[in-house]
């Protein structure tokens, strides 16, 4: 079942039942991609990896004035249904050419299928890397507990300090205790789904893609795998890259190294304000050629 909301800049946008809680964040963070000289014009080819409900594709089409060629990848069936609906007839698409794939992207030589952890109430947090996602949830609750504790310590008298400390400990443990973690999984509607995988090189070869004017990646921990699915003959076809990722175990440095090796002259990464507020190690990366 799909619900919908009217977005002033994009028109009516559909999303799966239960996914409304992240809708505002999803729309807001899209603007972060179009900074530092990232541009699009009609006729450009866009690879949208981790397309979700298609909000980025719609936004990119609006900024370009329509007429893009869109390759959108989304593995989760209910989210893919919203993507299909949103890209079917939205006026902001103009005369867009659309190629939709119900699949995730991975490295060359990677598996053809994998188990995704889909959160019905947090669809933007769907991931192949559940342990990493649990660490992210734990950091989020720890930041919330710390913030509440700091607020309560400003209350005159000792009651605020006591209440703040107790709340901090209880909130911080939500995503770490096995009992509360299981309850959190149920509350968020965690479901395991086996979905197909492919890689960028395979798509480029199968569809005869001669250029990628913008590669956008938002795949909740699998961003390096996506880039490892790009071979030496495909990299020169890619003009710009924008990416939301998670800097775990030196991942950001490895990504920057790949981009440097591929000939990108401008590479910049930043921690977005929302990630700072939530105590997360997210980054937004922009890269483009001269």
Buried (B, 14 or more C-beta within 10 A) or exposed (E): EBBBEEBEEBBEBBBBEBBBEBBEEBBEBBEBBBEBEBEBEBEBBBBBBBBBBBBBBBBBBBBBEBBBBBBBBBBBEBBBBBBBBBBEEBEBBBEBEBBBBBBBBBBEEBEEEBEBBBBBBBBBBBBBBBEBBBBBBBBBBBBBBBBBBEEBEEEEEEEBBEBBBEBBEEBBBBBBEEEBBEEBBEEBBBBEBEBEBBBBBBBBEEEEBEEBBBBBBBBBBBBBBBBBBBBEEBBEBBBBBBBBBBBBEEBBEEBBEBBEEBEBEBBEBBEBEEBEEBBBBBBBBBBBBE
